Amino acid sequence: MLRSGVITEWNAWRRANPGVVPDLFNADLSKVDLASDDATGINLYRANFEHATLIGTNLHGANLRNANFRHARLAFTIFGNANLSGARGLEYCQHLGPSVVDYQTIAKSWPLPVSFLRGCGLPENLIEYLPSLLQRPIEFYSCFISYSTKDQDLVDRIYADLQLKGVRCWLAPEELKIGDRFRQRIDEAIRLHDKLLLVLSEDSVQSDWVREEVESCLEREHREKRNLLFPITLDDAVMETNEAWAASIRRQRHIGNFREWKKHDSYSAALERVLRDLKPDDAEGKKVI
């Protein structure tokens, strides 16, 4: 009935049989239009919602463990007291409007991708404090990414992968709103995030904008007496440049190696090192970042 898209008849059947809890374990609902569907309390363990339309769908109390939501279309979807633990593809959902995600769902399903929570409409401040509200340790430091837009392809990849792993990131072109005072918002973002992930390359070491971001970060380091700057490099430019600020980083900091980022294994190893260094468990005074 659901695969045929007869939602009206399905919802009428649910109302007529309130004591019956459908079991749709491993159901293939890919590309199905489930808009306004009543899926309350259903067992949808390992269901496939890839490219499905879930606009206005009521998933209150549903078992959505290990379900696949890759490219599912959401808007006004109700995830109330639902279990999303192990759900796949949440970071790739298409959010056409806000959705409802309540505390019970978050507590049952934590951790959830930051991009999914943002897409559902949760405010940044709430997302940031969710680990403490749930009495869970913060797994990773948040980071502001400083880079040249000429390195956008790699930066987009790192940004997506870090968010997928639960790292809160701030990327200027995406996060700035129309009408924002650009410099003021950049400074605010640097101040609010735990680390500055500096992407060094032939283009970024020549960027006055990147230099200003680094200087702002170093001023904060001096005030707070702790390491905040976290550099990685895409090429050998930082080792050869005469730019004073970049040369200083070369002399004083360990620099993560992303020179072979186009090779899968090399990129994965470099990203794992970044994730390891972003974990707050390590004593800050013992690691050079």
Secondary structure, 3 states (H helix, E strand, C coil): CCCCCCHHHHHHHHHHCCCCCCECCCCECCCCECCCCECCCCECCCCECCCCEEECCECCCCECCCCECCCCEEECCEECCCECCCCECHHHCEECCCCEECHHHHHHHCCCCHHHHHHHCCCHHHHHHHHHHCCCCCCCCCEEEECCHHHHHHHHHHHHHHHHCCCCEEEHHHHCCCCCCHHHHHHHHHHHCCEEEEEECCCHHHCHHHHHHHHHHHHHHHHHCCCCEEEEECCCHHHHCCCHHHHHHHHHCCCEECCCCCCHHHHHHHHHHHHHHCCCCCCHHHCCC
